[in-house]
Structure formats: C-alpha cells, structure tokens
C-alpha cells in the first residue's frame, strides 16, 4: 500500500477527476460531437465558408476536450497500479517515476479544473489584446514592450497561435501600443483576467543616474466576434486613413501606403493594421478589430447600467491589477488575488500560469465576469 500521504493525494485526484467529468457533462459532449460530425459530413458544407469554419472549429475543440479528459481518466486509473508496482519492486527509481507521474497529472487536472470555470458568454472565444504604455515616459514604452513579449511567450509555451496586427513604436525605445490576436479556444476566458493596469518598479536602464522608476502599462482584452455578430458601421461614421508601414525608429518596412487606420467618429475609437502587404487585407483586419471594440463598448455600457441598478461595486476589478517590483527586491503581486511570486524573470518570460489561474478562480468566486 502507498504511504498515507500518497494515498490521500490519489484519493483527492480521483475526486477531482470525477467532479470535472460531471461539470464537463461527458454524455452531452459525445452527443454534440455526433451531431457536429453529421453536420460536417454534409456535401455542400463549404458552400457557406463562415458556417463551415464554425462547425469544424467547434467539432475540433470538443473532440480535443474529450480526448484530454479521457486521457486524464486513464492516467488516474493507472496511478494506483504504478505505486503498487513500485512497492513490489522495492526500488527508489520506480517510486520516483510514480511520484513524477502523480505530480504531472495533478498539474493537468489543475488546468482542467480551471477550464471548467470558463463558462462565461464569450469565454470560449479567441482574444484580441491591446497593450498601451501609460505614465512613465520611455520606461513605460519599454514596459509595454516587455508585456507584449510576456504574453506572446505565454502563447508560445501553450502552443497557441497569435498574430500581431499593429505595433506603434516609441521614438527612443519600446512601444506606444500593440494589438494582437490570440487564436486559440478559450483564449478570451483565460486571458481576460489580465485586463487592467500593470505597474513596474525598477532601476531605469534609461536613466544615467540609475534612479528607481515607476511606470505603467494598460492591458485590454476583448473577445473576437463571430461573423453573425458583426456590428453595422455606417460609412459616414468611419474615417479611413492609409499610411506607410514602419518599424522601430521610423525605418520604412514597406514601399507602399498599405497600412490602414480606421477612426469610428461617434466614439473616437481608433484602430490600425499594418501586418499585411495588401491595403484591402489590412482594412478587413482593422474592421474586425473595430467591430470587436465597439461590441465591447456596448457590453461595458450595459454592464454599467446593471451595476448602477444593483448598486454593487463589490466585484469591481479596479484599475491597477498587478505590481512588478525588480528593485530594491524582486516580487510580483496580483492586487486582486494576493498571489505572489519571487521570480519575476520567469514570469516575464511567459510563465504566468499560476497568476492567470488564481485570477480565474478569483473571478469565479467574486462573480465578476470582465
């Protein structure tokens, strides 16, 4: 028999796996897969490309979720046997292998638990993320670029595809802003907890007297729209500007005016795209971003009305959500969850899973969907 501590971990893991299966509703998932497979097998499916992509994408996502859960179920059932074999063998190497598998499975089950908390209206969508430098001058621009790297590294670690639509470079260093899409299921539900103001305290690399500098950057996360949700924008409400794409320091990276800037006159919302070589492609991508931002503006207005009616500010996220201190000590603290880490280097390299998961749990507990 495994030790009491290991047996308790095995029992706790089995309970979690069973609970996850209940929440995911495996029989319903299988019914959905069967229905979507039938829909996907229709000969003229691709006559409507938007609907075909929606069907095949949803089918792929649910199939992936089911495979992952069934794999976890099998590994959980095998774990007690691994420990029994290790005990029979009586060698430390076998026990270490069993413990390694237990720890790995606990991590996977933890991720699945988080997934069951992503049940908001838009949580399963892809995400559009915009990072803007705030107060702090050149340090803030540099900080915004550090955050861009942090999130793209996070995506790479998870195997998520992303595409940078637009980057506005600052004159001396860093960026004024950047917008990118994270093209993965549940990207919005996962990363929406990163929305807010991020504060950095460090010795400024741009100060010749090596003084400590505090700088800020804002992160905005909104869901990508489906085609059926497109916001109608009258041509009279839109100003379109074209310009030449540029890189850091203003160096031309394109020889034609292919970059596009859209201004929604009634709201003042401005979006731009310069990642494509074609002006038409850039305009189409910019329009997708603009429509998503307009829908989010509508959602925020509706949410503000509901909050006013309920007179409930207990779930407010507030403005500043996380503090990163690199000097005189090293610590990153989430101001909502009180989650801390003393390894900001790893976090800035994209290892933000613990903070993101804590944020998702906090949101669920406080019933405040951003």
N, C-alpha and C positions, 0 to 999 in steps of 0.2 A: 504494500500500500504506500502511496506517496505520503510525504510529510503532511502534517495538519495544515500548514501554511499553503502548500501547493494545492492540496485538496480544496481548500477554501477558494483559491483563485480559479480552479477548474469549475467549481460549482457556480461561482459568480459569473464566469464567462458563459456557461451553459444557459443561465437565466437570461443574460443579456441577448444571446443569440435567439432564444425563443421569443423574447419581447420584440426584437427587431423584426422577426418574421411575422409577428402579429400586426405590427404597425404597417409594414410594407404590404400586408394582405396578399400573400403569395398566390392563392387561388385566383384572386382578381387580376393579378399581374399576368398569369398564364392565360386567362380569358382575353385580356387586352392584346396579348401577343398573337393569339389565334385570330382575333378579329382584324388586327392590323396586317397580318400575313395574308389574309383573304383580300383585304383592300389593296395591298401592294402587288398582288398577282393579277389584278385586272389589266387586260391587254392595253387599254388606252390610258393607263395611269399617267404617263408622262405628257399627255396632251395638255394637262394643266400642271406646269412645272412647279409652281409655288405649292400646290397641294401635294404633289408627289414628293417634294423635298420634305414637307411637313410630316407626311406619313412615314417615309423611310427613316427620317431622323428620330421620330418618336419610337418607332419599332426598334431601331438600333439601341436607343437609350434604355428602354425597358428590358430588352434582351440582355444588355450588359449588366444592368442592376440584378437581374435574376441569376445570371451566371456567377456574379460576385457573391451573392448571398448563398447560393448552393455550394460554392467552393468553401465558404466560411463554415457552413454546416458540416461538410465532410471533414474539414480540418479539426473542428471542435469535437466531432465524434472519435477521431483518431488519437486525440491528445492523451486521454487516459491510458490507451494501449501503449503509447510511446513511453510513458512513465513506468508502466508495468514492465515493459521490456528492458528499460534501463535498470530497474530494480533487480530484475532477474539476472541481467548481465553483471551487475555489481561493479561497473566501472564508471569513473567520473566523466569520461568522454561522452558516453551515451546519455548521462544525466544532463550534461551541458547542452547537448543537441536538443533534448526535450524542453529544457528551460528556454532555449533560444526560440523554439517554435511557439512556446506559450507566450513569450513576450511579443513576438511578431504578430501573433493572432490577436492579442489584446489591443495592439495598435490598430489593426484593420477593423476590429469590432468597434473601437472608439470612433473611427471615421464613419462607419455605417450608422452608428448612433446619431452622429451629427447630421448625417443625410436625412434621417427620419424627422429631424427638426425643421427641415426646409420645406414647409408646406404652405408658404405664402402664395398669393395670387400669381406673382411673377418670378418666384424663386427658381423655377427650373429653366429660366431663360438664360441666354448669353448676356454678357455685360458690356456696357460702354463706360470707360473710366476716363475722367479728365483730371489731370493734376495741374494746379496753378501755384506759382510762387506767391508768397504773401509778404509780410513785413520782414525786413532783414537785408534788403539790398542784394548784393552779389551772393552773399551767403544763402539767402532764401532761394535764389535761382539755382545755385548748386545743390541745395537741399531737395528742390523739386526734381532735379535730375537723378539724385540718389534714390528717391522714392520710386521714380519710373523704373530704375534698374531693379529695385527690390521686388516690385510686382511682376515684372517680366521674368525675373529669375524664379519667382514663385510659380509662375505658369509653366516655365520650362521644367521645373522639378516635378510637376504633376503631369507633364506630357500634354498640357493644354496649348492649343493653337491660339496665337494672338496676332493682331495686325495694328501697327501704328498708323493712324490716319493723318495726323498732323502734329508737327512739333514747331513751336515758336522759340527760337534760340535767343538767349540774352546776349548782350553785347560783350561782356567780359568773360563770363563763364556760366555754365548751366543753362536752364531753360525758363522761359516765362510761363509756358504751358505745353501740355501734350495731351492728345486724345488717342486712346487705343481701344480696340475691341478684343474681348476675351471670348473666343469661340469654343465654348465647352458647355455641356449641360450643367445646369445649376451654378453657373459662374456668378450670376447675379445674386442668388440667395446666399452664396458663400462669401462673396467679396463686398456685398452691400454693408457689412458691419465695419468696413474700413472707411466709410464715409465720415468726413469731418476734418478738423484742423489738426495737423501733426506738427509738433514743436520739437526743435532740435537745439541742444545746448552743447557747444564745443569751442575749442580754441580755433579761431578763424584762420584758415590757410591763406586768406586774402588780406590779413592784417599784418603789416610789417612789425608791429609791436607785440604780436602774438597774444592779443587780448581775447577774452571769452566773449562769444557772440551767441545771441538767441535769435533764431529765425523760424519762420512759419511757412507751411505749405498746405493748401486745401486739396482734399480728395473728394471728387464727386463720382458716384456710382449709380448708373441708371440701367434699366433693362432694355434689351433690344426688342423692337417691335416686330410683331408678325405682320405680314402684308395686309391681312384683313383689318388691322388696327391703324392703318395709315391715317395720319391727321391731314385733313384737307387744308392746303395753304393757298389762298388766292394769290395770283401773280402780283397784284397790286400791293400785297403785304410783304413782298420779297425784294430785296436789293441784292443783285449778283455782281460781284467784282472778281476779275481774273487777274492773276499776277504770276510772276516767275517764281518757281520753287527755289528755295535757298537752304543752305546748310549753315553750320556754325560759322560765325564771323561774317555772314552775308555772302559767302562764296557761292556763286551760281552752280547749281547742280542740274539745271535744265536750261535748254536754249529756247524754249517756247513758253508762252504765258498759259501754262496748263493748270496751275493751282487755282482753286476756286474758293471764294469766301462768300457765304450766304448770311445776310442780315434779315432777321424777322422784325420788321419795322414796329409792329404793335407792342412787342415785348422787349425789343432790344437785344434778343439772343443772337449771338454771332457764332458761327461755326465755319471751319475751313478744312480743306483736304488737299494734300499735295503728294500723296504717296503713289498715285497712278500717273502714267505718262499722258493719258488722254484727258482732255478737259471735260469731256462728257462723263467719263468714269468718275472723275473727281467730283463733279456736280452731283451725280447719282449717290455717291457715298456720303457727301456732305448733307444731302437731303435726308438720308436715313438717320443721320445723327441729329439733325434739326428736328425731325418729327419725334424722335425719342425724347429729346429735351422738352419739346412742347407738351407731350403726354405727361412727362414727369412734373412739369409745372402745373398742369391741371390736377394731377394727383395730390400735389402739395397743397393746392388751394382747397381741394375737397377735404383733405386731412385737417387743415387749419380750421375749417368750419366745424368739423366734428369735434375737434379738441375744444373749441370755444363753447360748443353746446354742452360737452361733458365737463368743462372746467377742470380738466385733468392734465396736469403737467408732470405727473409722477414718472411717466415713461419717456420724458424728453432726453434726447441724446446729448443735448448741449452742443457747444461749438468745438471746444478743444477736447479731443478724444484720446490722444496718446502723447506721451513725452519721452523723448530720446535724449539721454544725457551721456555725453562722451567725455566730459571733463567738469569737475575735478574727480568724479568717479564714473563708473560705467554701469548704466542701468536703463532699461526701457520699461515704462509702466503704463498700462492702459488705465485711464482715469475713470472708466465705467466699471470695469470688472475687477480692478485692483490686481490683475495678473501682472507679474513682473518677470524679467529675465536679466541676468547679469552678463549676457553675451550679445551685445548689440551688433558685433561684427557678423555673427552667423545670421542674425535676424535681417540685417541689411543686405545679406546675400540671398534672401528669399526664404529663409526658414522661419516663416511666420505662422505655421500651422497651429501652435498652441494658443497664440493670441487670437487668431481667427476663430478657432473652436470655442474658446472662452467667450468671445463676443457673441457667437450664435446662441450659446446657452443663456447668456445674459439677456439677449433679446427675447428669447422664448419665455424666460422667467418673468420679464417685465412687460410682456405682451405689447411690445412697441416695435412693429414692423417698419423699418425705414423706407 
